Amino acid sequence: MALSQRSTADGSGDLSQTEAFDILSNDRRRHALHYLIGRDEGAEIGELSEQIAAWENGENLEQVSSEERRRVYVSLHQTHLPRMDDAGLLQYENSRDTIELTERGESLRVYMEVVEGNEIPWSEFYLGLSALAAALVAALWVGAPPFGMVPDLGWMVGLVALFGTTSAVHVYYADQRRLGGDGAPPGIE
């Protein structure tokens, strides 16, 4: 589902960028979405509260105190989950305390990737890789040495392999970096 500049008050239609950024402006809502996006099925508010409390306090699940879990539970139950439910990002049935991500909530996945400040963005990497490939093709076209010693098909297979390998690495790397692909937000071991 695409994000657009329009949205309706009842949560139907496309999610506007303003609405998406507003929802994602809160750590607990981001953590809740991250947890739900990483699951094939819904979750119960108790397990979600415990996991978020662990992330927020830099602890393992076993170390989370009942007070830490309760603070997160109350906040999720009274504020964050109803707000995301109203926005159509998830279905929250507080009578059963179950939460399920909707297709609209899944559309926020694109905003969940974390890029460290000293890393080159993948878009710039692929732009540079494309420029390198274009230079190689130009060198082959004019027959510049030593490119003439390897058949054109060999160079083309090499370029395809290069793009395929870097794309596979990108997919793997992005999955690991997405709010802590190991299930924890960045900086939480």
Stockholm file with secondary structure:
# STOCKHOLM 1.0

chainA/1-189         MALSQRSTADGSGDLSQTEAFDILSNDRRRHALHYLIGRDEGAEIGELSEQIAAWENGENLEQVSSEERRRVYVSLHQTHLPRMDDAGLLQYENSRDTIELTERGESLRVYMEVVEGNEIPWSEFYLGLSALAAALVAALWVGAPPFGMVPDLGWMVGLVALFGTTSAVHVYYADQRRLGGDGAPPGIE
#=GR chainA/1-189 SS CCEESCCCTTSCSCEEHHHHHHHHTSHHHHHHHHHHHTCSSCEEHHHHHHHHHHHHHTCCGGGCCHHHHHHHHHHIIIIIHHHHHHTTSEEEETTTTEEEECHHHHGGGGGCBCCCTTSCCHHHHHHHHHHHHHHHHHHHHHTCTTGGGSCHHHHHHHHHHHHHHHHHHHHHHHHHHBTTTTSSCTTCC
#=GC SS_cons         CCEESCCCTTSCSCEEHHHHHHHHTSHHHHHHHHHHHTCSSCEEHHHHHHHHHHHHHTCCGGGCCHHHHHHHHHHIIIIIHHHHHHTTSEEEETTTTEEEECHHHHGGGGGCBCCCTTSCCHHHHHHHHHHHHHHHHHHHHHTCTTGGGSCHHHHHHHHHHHHHHHHHHHHHHHHHHBTTTTSSCTTCC
//
